[in-house]
Amino acid sequence: MTDFAPASAAEALLAARRDRNPIPIPVTGPRDEAEAYAVQDEVARGLGAPGAWKVGGGAAAPIAQGLVRPSPCRWPGGEFIRRGIEAEIAFRIGRDLATDGRMPSRDEIRAAIGSVHAAIEIADSRFDTWPSQAKLWALADNMSNGGFVHAPEGLPYDGRPLGRHQVTVTADGREVFAAEGVNAGGEPFELLVQLVGLSRTRGGVQAGCYVTTGSLCGIVFVEPSAAVVAEIAGFGRVEIDFGA
């Protein structure tokens, strides 16, 4: 069996991001989660330090600071290969978590939450077969993240359940999702605890980072120049203009 080279895989993924040109799935891929995370770490060296993290399905991925923006924002749609809109609940972390390698208690994690925000994760992929690529390749490709936009004002976390909300998403004023959204990954706080554990050996979660916890509306694909608004009842709205 040919040895897998995380650095070479990361180089191909970074080139696909830069050129906005999806690539075929390489014949040789990561053999386990450790190798997939090694690709993430190599990609991070090219993209920069995390400004956010995403978590779900027992896995995690960093989102570089340059891919994190406050709403409302203008973000040219041509900077993405695809534009998958996911309305999500995100935590803003107010103090470092697990940066010393120690797993904090649930009470410590709860106390570290600075605020809770409505958010949009922009789903994208560097592979031409998305969403049918192998799970480990999706993990290596930062769990198909393209960018992250958050409502600038958050709410205090009071311990209430956050996995079910009324959600409306519009694109160019046309309603593309309107329903009670349910986070298929589970309760967001539990996902935050999971993320802290997964990040513990990778430097932890720095104060100021956001942790986004999974879609409440599935994935809604929009056109390259769409103006998108996602509203999560009780948490406000997030706006992205891809027509910039």
Secondary structure, 3 states (H helix, E strand, C coil): CCCCCHHHHHHHHHHHHHHCCCECCCCCCCCCHHHHHHHHHHHHHHHCCEEEEEEECCEEEEEEHHHEEECCEECCHHHCCCCEEEEEEEEEECCCECCCCCCCCHHHHHHCEEEEEEEEEEECCCECCCCCCCHHHHHHCHHHEEEEEECCCCECCCCCCCCEEEEEEEECCEEEEEEEEECCCCCHHHHHHHHHHHHHHHCCECCCCEEEEEECCCCEECCCCCEEEEEECCCEEEEEECCC
